Amino acid sequence: MEGDLKNDVVYSQNITEFVIVAGEYCTFVENTLRFSKKDFLEKSGKLLPLIYLKTNLLPRFESIFDDGNEKFVSEEEWDIIHDAVQKKLGLHDDYREVFDPLTHEQLEQSTASISDSLADIYQDLKNFITLYNIGTEELMNDALWECQLNFEEFWGQKLLNVLKAIHNVYFGEDDLEEDEGKNTEENNVDGDIDTSNWILSKRQADYRKGEE
């Protein structure tokens, strides 16, 4: 009976929808440089609220294993995501943060960055997605439990902060299309970026080969 209940939970509709949205976000930020700045901000502004909603709709989980979950996103991979977003947003990357999600205290002055926040959210969701997709049902349970815990204690508040920053940039007075044109000329960025040598792309290719 307990096993049947567990099966029902880890494959429930709310969890399936959360997995889909989390995967879409990871794919999106892995392809940051393929978007214009305006499109990137617009897509981010739509995905982040959806992630927040779908995470809140998850049922409560308790961990099964005493050992911590395996982590898949390396520091180098985090840097790749961070640098791509930072390069895309340029001067629009920094924003003022008035709430510290780690101490839950108001801050007098604190500068955060959209690239830091999106990379942190990516790291947790990518670790979750990878473990959920390759794990047993017990590991799927613990992947959901850890992701839910990190959302409540860390990146949920970070998501809300960065969403406000993205809103301010997207609906601000700056001409994002003109700014994107300048960045394209300076950085030689176009729509045909070769990401075949990216670590993330290689990991995905290896994983797909393993499934065949």
KEKE-3310 file (N, C-alpha, C; in steps of 0.2 Angstrom, whole numbers, plus 5000, padded with zeros to 4 digits):
npx = (5004:5009:5020:5012:5005:5016:5021:5010:5011:5024:5022:5011:4999:5002:5016:5021:5019:5027:5039:5040:5040:5051:5061:5059:5063:5077:5082:5080:5088:5100:5101:5103:5110:5105:5094:5087:5090:5078:5068:5073:5072:5058:5054:5059:5052:5040:5042:5047:5037:5028:5036:5037:5023:5021:5030:5024:5013:5016:5015:5018:5034:5045:5061:5069:5081:5096:5108:5115:5108:5115:5125:5124:5127:5141:5154:5160:5150:5140:5146:5146:5132:5130:5139:5134:5121:5125:5132:5123:5114:5121:5123:5111:5111:5114:5105:5096:5095:5084:5081:5088:5089:5095:5097:5085:5083:5081:5090:5101:5109:5112:5119:5113:5113:5105:5110:5117:5106:5098:5107:5109:5096:5094:5104:5099:5087:5092:5100:5089:5081:5089:5092:5079:5075:5084:5083:5078:5061:5062:5073:5068:5058:5066:5073:5063:5060:5071:5073:5061:5063:5075:5069:5060:5069:5079:5080:5067:5063:5074:5070:5058:5064:5072:5063:5056:5066:5068:5056:5056:5067:5062:5050:5054:5062:5072:5078:5078:5080:5088:5099:5103:5107:5119:5126:5127:5136:5147:5151:5150:5139:5127:5113:5116:5124:5137:5135:5140:5152:5150:5150:5138:5131:5138:5136:5123:5122:5129:5121:5109:5115:5117:5104:5100)
npy = (4994:5006:5008:5009:5021:5030:5029:5034:5047:5053:5052:5061:5073:5087:5086:5081:5092:5102:5096:5097:5111:5115:5109:5116:5128:5126:5122:5134:5144:5138:5141:5154:5164:5163:5171:5187:5202:5207:5197:5187:5193:5194:5181:5176:5183:5177:5163:5162:5166:5155:5144:5147:5146:5132:5126:5129:5122:5109:5093:5090:5083:5071:5066:5051:5044:5045:5050:5064:5071:5067:5079:5087:5098:5107:5119:5125:5124:5131:5144:5145:5147:5158:5168:5168:5174:5186:5192:5193:5203:5214:5230:5230:5220:5221:5224:5232:5224:5222:5213:5200:5183:5173:5177:5182:5196:5213:5224:5237:5242:5233:5225:5215:5203:5199:5188:5181:5176:5169:5159:5153:5148:5140:5130:5123:5118:5111:5101:5094:5090:5081:5071:5067:5062:5051:5043:5031:5028:5031:5040:5049:5054:5060:5069:5078:5082:5089:5099:5106:5110:5119:5128:5134:5139:5146:5149:5153:5166:5172:5171:5179:5191:5193:5193:5205:5213:5210:5213:5227:5231:5226:5233:5246:5262:5261:5258:5242:5235:5243:5244:5230:5229:5236:5228:5216:5220:5223:5211:5202:5193:5182:5174:5161:5153:5143:5130:5118:5114:5117:5113:5109:5105:5094:5086:5083:5077:5065:5060:5057:5048:5037:5033:5027)
npz = (5000:5004:4995:4983:4985:4986:4972:4966:4970:4966:4952:4950:4944:4947:4950:4938:4930:4936:4934:4920:4918:4925:4917:4905:4909:4912:4899:4892:4899:4896:4883:4882:4874:4862:4861:4859:4869:4873:4870:4879:4892:4891:4890:4902:4911:4910:4913:4926:4936:4933:4937:4951:4955:4951:4960:4972:4972:4974:4983:5000:5005:5012:5017:5011:5011:5021:5017:5008:4992:4976:4967:4951:4943:4940:4947:4936:4926:4931:4930:4916:4913:4921:4915:4902:4903:4909:4899:4890:4896:4899:4905:4911:4920:4934:4950:4963:4978:4992:5001:5011:5006:5014:5027:5030:5033:5032:5021:5020:5009:4995:4981:4968:4955:4940:4933:4942:4950:4941:4938:4950:4952:4941:4944:4955:4950:4939:4945:4951:4941:4933:4943:4945:4933:4931:4942:4954:4961:4975:4975:4966:4975:4985:4977:4974:4987:4992:4982:4985:4998:4996:4988:4998:5007:5001:4986:4982:4987:4981:4967:4967:4970:4958:4948:4950:4946:4933:4928:4929:4921:4908:4906:4907:4903:4894:4878:4873:4861:4853:4861:4861:4848:4849:4858:4850:4840:4847:4854:4844:4843:4837:4829:4826:4836:4840:4851:4853:4859:4872:4889:4895:4884:4879:4890:4889:4877:4879:4889:4881:4872:4881:4883:4872)
capx = (5000:5014:5023:5007:5004:5022:5020:5004:5013:5029:5019:5005:4999:5006:5023:5023:5019:5033:5045:5040:5042:5058:5065:5059:5068:5084:5084:5079:5094:5106:5102:5102:5113:5101:5088:5088:5089:5071:5065:5076:5068:5051:5053:5061:5046:5034:5044:5048:5031:5026:5040:5035:5017:5021:5033:5020:5008:5019:5013:5024:5039:5050:5067:5069:5088:5100:5114:5113:5107:5120:5124:5126:5130:5148:5155:5161:5144:5136:5149:5144:5126:5130:5142:5130:5116:5128:5134:5117:5110:5126:5122:5105:5112:5114:5099:5096:5091:5083:5080:5093:5085:5099:5097:5079:5083:5081:5096:5101:5111:5114:5118:5113:5113:5101:5114:5118:5100:5095:5111:5107:5089:5096:5108:5095:5082:5095:5101:5083:5078:5094:5091:5073:5075:5088:5083:5072:5056:5065:5078:5064:5055:5071:5075:5058:5060:5077:5071:5056:5067:5079:5064:5057:5074:5084:5079:5060:5064:5078:5066:5054:5068:5075:5057:5055:5072:5067:5050:5059:5071:5058:5045:5058:5062:5078:5077:5081:5082:5094:5105:5104:5111:5126:5130:5129:5142:5153:5152:5150:5134:5122:5108:5119:5129:5138:5136:5142:5158:5148:5150:5131:5129:5141:5133:5116:5123:5131:5115:5105:5118:5116:5097:5099)
capy = (5000:5012:5008:5011:5028:5033:5029:5039:5054:5055:5053:5065:5079:5093:5085:5081:5099:5105:5094:5100:5118:5116:5107:5121:5134:5124:5122:5141:5147:5135:5144:5161:5168:5162:5175:5194:5204:5209:5191:5184:5196:5193:5174:5175:5186:5172:5157:5163:5165:5149:5140:5149:5143:5125:5123:5130:5117:5102:5090:5089:5077:5069:5063:5044:5042:5050:5054:5070:5069:5068:5085:5086:5105:5109:5126:5128:5124:5137:5149:5146:5150:5165:5172:5169:5179:5192:5195:5195:5208:5219:5235:5229:5214:5222:5227:5233:5219:5224:5207:5194:5177:5169:5179:5185:5202:5219:5226:5245:5243:5227:5225:5208:5203:5194:5182:5176:5174:5164:5153:5149:5144:5134:5125:5118:5114:5106:5095:5091:5087:5076:5066:5064:5058:5045:5040:5026:5032:5034:5045:5055:5057:5064:5075:5083:5085:5094:5105:5110:5113:5124:5134:5138:5142:5150:5152:5156:5173:5175:5171:5185:5197:5194:5194:5212:5217:5209:5218:5234:5232:5225:5238:5252:5267:5259:5254:5236:5233:5247:5241:5223:5230:5238:5222:5211:5222:5223:5205:5197:5188:5181:5169:5155:5152:5136:5128:5110:5113:5118:5107:5107:5102:5088:5081:5081:5072:5059:5057:5055:5042:5032:5031:5024)
capz = (5000:5005:4988:4978:4987:4983:4965:4964:4972:4962:4945:4950:4939:4949:4950:4931:4927:4939:4930:4913:4918:4927:4912:4900:4911:4911:4892:4891:4901:4893:4876:4883:4869:4855:4861:4859:4876:4874:4871:4885:4897:4891:4892:4909:4915:4910:4916:4933:4940:4933:4942:4958:4956:4951:4966:4978:4971:4975:4989:5005:5004:5018:5014:5013:5012:5026:5013:5003:4985:4971:4963:4944:4940:4943:4947:4929:4922:4934:4927:4909:4913:4923:4910:4896:4905:4911:4893:4886:4899:4900:4910:4914:4924:4941:4952:4970:4982:4998:5006:5010:5007:5018:5034:5031:5035:5027:5019:5018:5002:4992:4974:4966:4948:4937:4931:4948:4953:4937:4938:4956:4951:4936:4947:4959:4946:4934:4949:4953:4934:4932:4947:4945:4927:4930:4948:4956:4964:4981:4973:4964:4981:4988:4973:4975:4994:4992:4978:4988:5004:4994:4986:5003:5011:4997:4979:4981:4988:4976:4961:4968:4969:4952:4944:4950:4943:4926:4926:4929:4915:4902:4906:4909:4897:4889:4871:4873:4854:4851:4866:4859:4842:4851:4861:4845:4836:4851:4856:4838:4845:4832:4831:4825:4840:4841:4858:4853:4864:4879:4894:4896:4878:4879:4895:4887:4871:4882:4892:4876:4869:4886:4883:4865)
cpx = (5004:5017:5018:5006:5010:5022:5015:5007:5018:5027:5013:5005:5003:5014:5025:5023:5025:5039:5046:5042:5049:5063:5065:5063:5075:5086:5084:5086:5100:5107:5101:5105:5110:5095:5091:5087:5082:5067:5067:5072:5061:5049:5054:5055:5040:5036:5044:5042:5028:5029:5038:5028:5017:5025:5028:5014:5010:5016:5019:5028:5043:5055:5067:5076:5092:5105:5111:5112:5114:5119:5127:5129:5136:5148:5156:5155:5140:5139:5147:5137:5126:5133:5138:5124:5119:5130:5128:5114:5115:5124:5116:5105:5111:5107:5100:5092:5090:5081:5085:5089:5089:5098:5089:5078:5083:5088:5096:5103:5114:5113:5118:5113:5108:5104:5115:5112:5098:5100:5110:5101:5090:5099:5104:5090:5085:5097:5095:5081:5083:5093:5084:5072:5079:5087:5078:5067:5058:5069:5073:5060:5060:5073:5069:5058:5065:5075:5066:5059:5071:5075:5062:5063:5079:5081:5072:5060:5068:5074:5061:5058:5070:5069:5056:5060:5070:5061:5052:5063:5066:5053:5048:5058:5067:5075:5081:5084:5088:5100:5107:5109:5118:5130:5132:5135:5148:5155:5152:5145:5129:5117:5110:5125:5130:5140:5138:5148:5156:5148:5143:5129:5132:5138:5126:5117:5125:5125:5110:5108:5116:5109:5096:5101)
cpy = (5006:5013:5011:5019:5032:5034:5034:5046:5057:5055:5057:5070:5085:5092:5084:5088:5103:5103:5097:5107:5119:5114:5112:5127:5132:5124:5130:5144:5144:5138:5151:5165:5167:5167:5183:5196:5204:5202:5187:5186:5194:5185:5172:5177:5181:5165:5157:5162:5158:5144:5141:5145:5135:5122:5124:5124:5109:5100:5090:5083:5077:5065:5055:5042:5047:5053:5059:5067:5071:5075:5084:5093:5107:5117:5129:5128:5130:5143:5150:5149:5157:5170:5173:5175:5186:5196:5197:5202:5215:5224:5234:5223:5215:5225:5228:5228:5222:5219:5202:5187:5172:5171:5181:5192:5208:5222:5234:5245:5236:5227:5217:5209:5197:5188:5178:5173:5168:5158:5149:5145:5138:5129:5120:5114:5109:5100:5091:5087:5081:5070:5062:5060:5051:5041:5035:5031:5035:5040:5051:5058:5062:5070:5080:5086:5090:5100:5109:5114:5119:5130:5138:5142:5147:5153:5154:5163:5176:5176:5177:5191:5199:5195:5201:5216:5216:5213:5225:5236:5231:5230:5245:5256:5265:5256:5248:5233:5237:5245:5234:5224:5232:5232:5217:5213:5221:5216:5199:5191:5188:5175:5162:5153:5145:5134:5120:5109:5115:5112:5104:5103:5095:5083:5079:5076:5066:5056:5054:5048:5036:5029:5027:5016)
cpz = (5000:4998:4983:4979:4984:4976:4963:4965:4967:4954:4945:4945:4941:4948:4942:4928:4930:4935:4923:4913:4920:4921:4906:4903:4910:4904:4890:4892:4898:4885:4876:4877:4862:4855:4861:4867:4877:4875:4877:4891:4897:4893:4899:4913:4915:4913:4923:4937:4939:4937:4949:4959:4956:4957:4972:4978:4973:4982:4994:5004:5011:5014:5016:5015:5017:5022:5009:4996:4981:4967:4956:4941:4944:4943:4940:4925:4925:4931:4920:4909:4915:4918:4904:4897:4906:4904:4889:4889:4899:4906:4914:4919:4932:4943:4960:4974:4989:5003:5005:5012:5012:5025:5035:5034:5030:5026:5018:5011:5000:4985:4972:4958:4946:4935:4937:4950:4948:4937:4944:4955:4947:4940:4951:4955:4941:4939:4950:4946:4933:4936:4947:4938:4927:4937:4949:4959:4971:4980:4970:4970:4984:4984:4974:4982:4995:4988:4982:4994:5002:4991:4992:5007:5007:4991:4978:4982:4983:4969:4961:4967:4962:4947:4944:4946:4935:4924:4925:4923:4908:4901:4907:4902:4892:4883:4871:4866:4852:4855:4864:4853:4844:4854:4856:4841:4840:4853:4850:4840:4839:4833:4829:4829:4841:4848:4858:4858:4871:4883:4895:4890:4877:4884:4893:4881:4874:4886:4887:4873:4874:4886:4877:4866)
residu = (MET:GLU:GLY:ASP:LEU:LYS:ASN:ASP:VAL:VAL:TYR:SER:GLN:ASN:ILE:THR:GLU:PHE:VAL:ILE:VAL:ALA:GLY:GLU:TYR:CYS:THR:PHE:VAL:GLU:ASN:THR:LEU:ARG:PHE:SER:LYS:LYS:ASP:PHE:LEU:GLU:LYS:SER:GLY:LYS:LEU:LEU:PRO:LEU:ILE:TYR:LEU:LYS:THR:ASN:LEU:LEU:PRO:ARG:PHE:GLU:SER:ILE:PHE:ASP:ASP:GLY:ASN:GLU:LYS:PHE:VAL:SER:GLU:GLU:GLU:TRP:ASP:ILE:ILE:HIS:ASP:ALA:VAL:GLN:LYS:LYS:LEU:GLY:LEU:HIS:ASP:ASP:TYR:ARG:GLU:VAL:PHE:ASP:PRO:LEU:THR:HIS:GLU:GLN:LEU:GLU:GLN:SER:THR:ALA:SER:ILE:SER:ASP:SER:LEU:ALA:ASP:ILE:TYR:GLN:ASP:LEU:LYS:ASN:PHE:ILE:THR:LEU:TYR:ASN:ILE:GLY:THR:GLU:GLU:LEU:MET:ASN:ASP:ALA:LEU:TRP:GLU:CYS:GLN:LEU:ASN:PHE:GLU:GLU:PHE:TRP:GLY:GLN:LYS:LEU:LEU:ASN:VAL:LEU:LYS:ALA:ILE:HIS:ASN:VAL:TYR:PHE:GLY:GLU:ASP:ASP:LEU:GLU:GLU:ASP:GLU:GLY:LYS:ASN:THR:GLU:GLU:ASN:ASN:VAL:ASP:GLY:ASP:ILE:ASP:THR:SER:ASN:TRP:ILE:LEU:SER:LYS:ARG:GLN:ALA:ASP:TYR:ARG:LYS:GLY:GLU:GLU)
# end
